[in-house]
Amino acid sequence: MLICSLVLLVAVAAVRVSSRSGLPSLLIYLGIGVAIGQDGIGVVFDNAELTQVIGYAALVVILAEGGLGTKWKQIEPALPAAVALSLVGVAISVGVTAAGAHYLVGLDWRQSLLIGAVVSSTDAAAVFSVLRRIPLPSRISGVLEAESGFNDAPVVILVVALSAVGPIEPWYALIGKIVLELAIGIAIGLAVGFVGAYALRHVALPASGLYPIAVMAIAVTAYAAGALAHGSGFLAVYLASMVLGNAKLPHWPATRGFADGLGWIAQIGMFVLLGLLVTPHELAADFWPAVVIGLVLTMVARPLSVFLSLLPFRLPWPEKTLMAWAGLRGAVPIILATIPMVTGIEGSDHIFNIVFVLVVVYTLVQGPTLPWLARKLNLGTADETAADLGIESAPLEKLRGHLLSFAIPAGSRMHGVEVSELRLPPGASVTLVVREGKSFVPLPSTVLRRGDELLVVATDQVRDAAEARLRAVGRGGKLAGWLGTGDGRAGR
C-alpha cells in the first residue's frame, strides 16, 4: 500500500516535469514501472492478460476524456482528412512498416505484419497531452486529435485478426470485417451520445457531483454496447464522448475536471503496469531491430501514409510535414503488443520488446522536437487569444431556466465592459457579481473586472444565445458582433 501511494505521488509530480520538458508523461510513468520491476526494486510481474484487460479499461477512460475535450467546431472541417489518415493511412503504414521488418530485420511475414499493425496507431494519450500544449492552427490539431481517436479502432481489429490461432483471414475478409465493425461502432457511439446528452439536459440529478459520474458512465456504456454488438467499442466511446462534450451539459467545468483527473489516473496506472511487464535486461537483443523498424516507420511509412492519404485534400506541404512528424506512439502500441502474447503467437515476446523500445526511443525524439519543427515551418500560432470562459450551468427545473456561473479570466476582453454592454438577449440577466470576496447586485453601469465571478439567470429558450454572447464578449469585448466574433448579434 505504501509503495502504491509513493508511486502515485511521484507520478503526480512527474506531470509537472513533463509539462516543463515537453516530453509526453508516458516516458516518466514507464520509467517508474521499470524502476519498481524485477530489474529495479524487485517486483515480479509477468501477467500479460491482466495487463491487456487493465490497458483496455484505461484506454476507454483516456478516449472518453479526449472525446469530451474535443470541440466539434474545430474538428468538423478536419473529419474527412482524419478518416482518410485512420483508414488509408493506416493501411499504407502497416504495409510499409511490415516490409521493412521483413526485409531489413528478417522477421517472418506474420510477425512483420503484427509489428506494422501494432505501431501504426497513433496514441490518443500522447497526442492529447502534447498537442494541447503546442499552439498549432486548429486545422492541424483537429486532424491529429481526430486521427488519434479514430485509428485505434481499425488497428485493434487488425491486430486481433493477425493474432488469432490458425491461418490469417483473406485480406478482403479483413477489410469487410473492419468496415462492418467501424459502422456498428459509429452507429452505437452516436446513438448513446445523443440519448445520454438529451437525458442529462432534461433530467435534474439531485446533486451536482452526480453529473460527472453520469457522463463517464454513459461513455463506458457506449464502449460496452459497441463491443457486445461486435462493433468497435473504442470508436463508440470516443464518438459518444465527443457528442456529450459538445452538448452544453449542466455543471460542465466540474465534469471536465473529473474526466481530466480520471484520464491522468488511467494513464499513470496503465504506463506503470506496462513498465512493470517489461524485463529491461531482455531488451538489448531487440534494441537495434526496434531502431531500424522505427526508422522505417518514422521516416518512410508515416510520411508516405500522410502525403498519399491526404492527396485529395490539397493541404500545404508544411502542414503535411508536421502531421507526418506528429504521429506520436505511446501506450496503445504497447498494449496491442500484449495481444499476440496472450494468444501465444510465436515470437510474441520479441514483438513486445521491439514495440516497447521503439515507442520509448522515438517518443524521446519526436515529442520535444514538435514545437521546434512547428516554428521552423511557420505553423506555430504566437497569438494568445483571451482565455475562454468556463461557464457552468445548473438547471432550474421549476423556473424552466438556467443559472450560469463563471469567472472572468485574466486576459479576457470582458474586463472593462459595463453590464449593459453585454447586450444579453431578453430573458437573460446578470443577477449577482462577486468581487474580492464581496457580492452585490450590479447596475447596468457596473464595470466588470477580471477576476469577477458572475451569476446569470437565463430562460430555457435563450440559454444558448446568452452563453454564446458571453463567450463572444470574452473574446471580442464590447464590440463583439461588429468584429466578427460569431455571436450572431451584430448591430444590436
N, C-alpha and C positions, 0 to 999 in steps of 0.2 A: 504494500500500500504506500509506504514511504517512497519507494522508487518511482511509482506511478505519479505521485504528487510532484516529486522533484523533476521528472521528465516533463510534466505539463508546465511547470514554472519556467524551465529552461526553454521549452518550445514557445511559450508566450513571449519571452524576452527575445527569442530569435526573430519574431515578427518585426521588431524594431531594427534589428541588424539587417534583415533582408530589404526593408524599405529604404535604408540608407545606402546599401551597397548596390541595389538594382538587381540582385540575384533573386530568382524565384525561391521562396522559402522552402520548397521541397528539398533542396540540397541540404539545408541545415537539419531538417527533420530526418532525412535519410541517414545523415551522419550520426544523429542521436541514436537511431536504431542500430546502426553498425557498432557504435561505441558500447552499447549495453549487450550486444550479442556475444556469441561464443568466442570470437577473437578479441573481445573487449572485456567487459565485466565478467562475462561467462554465462549469460543466459542462453540456453539452448532452445531454439525454436525452428522447426522444420515442417510445419503443417501447412502445406501449400493450399489444401482445400479450404481450411479455415480462413487463410489469408484472402483467397478469392472471394469468399462469401462476404467478409468484412469489407473488402475493397469494393465490391459491387454496391453494398449498402452506403459506403462513404461517397461513392461516385454519384449515387442518386441524390444525396444531400447537396453535393457540390454543383451538380447540374441544376437542381432546384434553385439554389442560391444564385447561380449565374443567370437563369431564366428570369427570376424575379427582378434582377438588376438590369435586364436588357430593355432598352427603350425602343418601342415599336417604330417610332418616327425615325430613329437612327438606323435601324437595320432593314426597314421596309425597302428602300432603294437597293440595298445590298443583297437581298434574298436570292435573286437569280444567280448572281456570282457565287454566293456561298453554297448554294445547292450544286452548282457545277463543280466547285472545288471538292465538295463532300462526296460526289459520285465519280465523275470523270477523273478528277484529280487524284482521288484515292486509287482508282484502277491503274492509272499511269505510274503512280508512286510504288504500288505493290509490284508491278511488273519489272520496273527498272531496278528497284532495290533487290528483288529476288534474283534477277540476272547477275547483279554484282556479287551477291552472296554465293551464288553457284559457281561462277567462272573465276572470281578472284580469290575466294576463301576456300572453295572446294566442298561446300555443303551439298547434300543431295537436294533434289528439287522440292521435296515436301518441306524439309527444314528451311530451305531458302524462301519458299512462299510463305511459310508461317512467320518468319522474321520480317519479310516485306510487309505482310498484313499487320503484324503487331505494331511496327514502328511508323505506319502510315497515318495513324490517327494523331492529330494534334491534341494536346491535353487541355481540357477546359480550365482546370485549376491554375495551371501555369499561365495560360493566355489571359485569363481574367485578372490574375494578380499582377502581371507585368504590364499589360496594355492599359489598364485603368490608371497607371501612374505616368504614362507617356502621353503627352498632348498631341495625338495624331488627328488628322482630319477624320470626320465622322464616317466618311465612306470606307476608309481603310479599316478603322477599328470595328465598324459594323460588319464588314465581310469576315474579318478574322474571328470575332466573337461568335457570329452565327455559324461559321465553319466548325469551330471547336465544339459547339453544342450539337451540330448535326452529324459530324463524321464519325462519332463513336458508334452510332447505330449500324451502318453497313460494315464497319471493321469488325465489330463483335460477331456479327452473323458470319462473316468470312472466316474468322479465327476459329469459331466453334465448328464450322463445317470442315476446315482443314485438320482440326484436332480429333475428329471422330475416328473411332477404330474401324479399320477396313479401308476399302478404296475410296478415293475422293470422288464426290459427285461431279458429273459433267459440268462444264463452265456455263452452259445455257440454263441448266437446272439451278445453279447457284445464283445466277442473275435473276431468274424468276422468283426464287425464294427471297432474295434481298428486296426486290421491288414489292412483293406481297407484304412482307413484314414491315417495311417502311410505311406502306399505305395504311396498314392497320394501326401502327403507332401514331401516325398523323391524325387519323380519324378519332382515335380514343383520346389522345392528348388534347386536341381542340375541344372535344365534347366535354371532357371532365373539367377543363379550364373554364369554359363559358358557364357551365352549370354551377360550378363552385363559386365563381365570381358573382353570379346572379343571387345565389343563396346568401353569400356574405353581405351583399349590399342591401338585401331586403329582410334579413332576419337579425334582430339585435341580440347579440350574445350578452349574458349577464355580467361579464367582466371583460375589460379591455385586454387583459392578459391572455384571453382565450383566442383572440384573433390570430396572433402569430402561430399558435399551435394548430388552429384550424387550417390555415394556409398551408403549412407544411404537411398536414395530414392529407389534404386534397392532392398535393403534389405526389406524395408516396402512393396514394390511391391510383393515380394515373399510371405510375410505373407498374403497380401490381396488376391493374386491369389490362394493360398492354401486354405484359408477359403471359398472363393467363389466356389471352386471346391469340397467343402465338404470334404476337407482333413485337415491334421494337419498344420495350419498356423505357429505354433511355431516351429515345426520341419523344415518347409520350410525356415523360416527366418534364423535359425541357420545354416543350410547347405549352403544356398546361401551366407551368410556372410563368412563362412569358405572358400568357393571357392574364393570369392573376396579377402580374406585376404592372400591367398597363390598364387595370380595371378601376383605378381610383378607389381602392378599398378603404374602409374605416381603419383608423389607427395605423396608417401605413408606415410612418417612421419607426414605430415600435416593432412592426413586423419585419421591416428590413434589417433592423438591428439584431433581432432574434435570429433571422436566417443567416446573417453575416457571421454571428457567433457560432452557430451550428456548423457553417461551412468551414470555419477555422478548426473547430474540434475534429471534424471529419478528416480534413487534410492532415492534421497532426497525427491522429491515430493511424490513418492509412499509411503515411510515409514512414512513421516509426516502425510499424509492423513489417513493411517491405524491407526496411533496413535490417530488421532482425532476421528476416528469412534468408538474406544473402550471407554467404560464407566468404569473407574477404580473401583468405589465403587461396581460394579456388579460382579467383578472378584472373590471376596472372596469365594463365594459359589462354584465356579468351580475350585478353586486352587488345592485342593487335587486330584480330578479326573484327572486334567491335569498332575499332577506329577506322578500319578500311570500309566496313559496311556503312558506318556513319558518314564518311566522306562521300560515298556514292549517294546516300540519302540526301545529305545537306547540299552538296554541290551539283548534283545531277538530277536525282529523282524529284526533289521538291521544286527546284526551278522549272523543270520540264512540266510538271503537273500544273503549276501556276500559269505559266505562259501559254500552254496549249489549251487548258480548260477554260481560260479567260479570253481566248482569241475573239469570240463573238461580241465581247463587251467593250472592246477598244479602249481599255484603260491605259493611261500613260505608263511608259516603261518604268519610271521611278516608283510608282505605286506597286507595280507587279514585282519589282526587285525587292522592295521592303516586305511585301507579303511572302515572297519566297524565303526570305531570311527569318521571318517571324513564325515559321512553323515549329513552335516550341513543343517538345515532348516532355512528359512528366510521369505521373503515377499510372495513367491509363495504359501505356505500353507495358509497364512492369506488371500491372495486374493481369493484362491479357496474356502475358508470358507464363502465368501460372496455369492457364487452361490446358496446354499440352502436358504440363507436369501432372495435373490431376488425372488426365485420361491415359497417361503412361506412354506418350509418343517417344520413340527412340531419339535420344539426344536432347530431350527437353531441358535437362539441367544446363547444357551448354547454351541453348537458346535463351534461357532466363539470364545467365551470366552475361551473354553478349548484349542483350537488351539493357540490362542494368548499367553496364559500363558505358554503353552508347548514350543513354539518357543523361548520366552524370557528366560525361566529358563534354557533350555538345550543348548541354544547358549552361555549363560554365562559360562556353564560348559565345552562345547566342544571346542569352539574357542580358548581360551587361553591355553588349555592343549594339543593341537595338536603338537606344536613344542616339548614340553617335551616328549610326547609319541614317536615321531619320533626319538628323541635322544636315548631314552631307548631301542627302537627296532633296533638301529644302522642303521636307514634309512635316517637320515639327511646327506646331502652332504656338507661337510665343504669346499670343493674345490670351490673357487670363480673364475670361469674362466673369461677371459678377456671379457669386455662388447662387445656385437655385434655392428657392425657398422650400424648406421641408415642411409642407403643410400637412397637418394631421386632422383627420375628420372623425367626429363622433356623431352617430345618428341620433336625432331627437324624434323618436317614433311618434309620440303623441302630438307634437307640433308639426310633423311632416317636414322637418327641416334638418339642417346640419350645423354643427358647431365646428368652425375651422380655427385651428390654433397654429401659430408659427412665430418664430423669432426672426428678426431682420438681421441677416448675417453681415459680417464685415465685408465691405466691397459692394454691397447691394446698392443699386441706384434708387431704392426706395428711401434711402436716407435723404432728409431734407424735403420730402414730399408732404404736403398737407393732406389730411384725411379726405377733404372734399375733392382733392386732385386725383384720388384713387379712381374716381368715377366708376364705382361698383354698380352693377345692374340693379334696377328696382327689385326689392325683395332681399337684398343683402346689405348689411350694415356692420361697421366696426363698433362693437359694444363695450370693449374694455381694452385698455393699454396698461401693461406692467412695465415700469421703468425704474431701474435701480432699486428693485425690491418693493416699490410702491405702486399701487394700482389706482387708476382713475378712469372715469368715463370721458372719452375725448370729445372735443368740439369739432365742428367742420374745419376750423382754422388751426387745429392742433398739428404741429410739425412732427413728423415721425423721425426717429433717430435709429442708427444702427445699434443693435442690442435690445431694442424694444421687443416685447412679446405682445402679440395682438390676438384678440378673440373676435372672430367674425361670425355672425349668425346669418345663414342663407337658407331660403326655402328650397325645397327639393327641386323645383323647376329651374332655378338659377344657380344651383350649387356649382356645376361645371363651369359656367360662364364666369362666376365670381372667382373661382380658383385660377382660371386661365388669365383673368385680368390682373390678379395679384402677382402671378408669375411674370406677366408681361411688364408690369411696373417695376418689379425687382430687377429685370434685365435692362429696361429702357428708360426708367424714370418717369417723370410726369408727362413726357411727350410720347409715351408708349402708344402705339396705334398710328401715329403720324410717322414714326420712324421704322415701320415695318417689323414690329416685334411679334406680329401674328396673333394679336388678341381679337382681331376682327371687329374693333370698335373705333376705327379711325374716324375722326371728325365729330365725335360726340362730346 
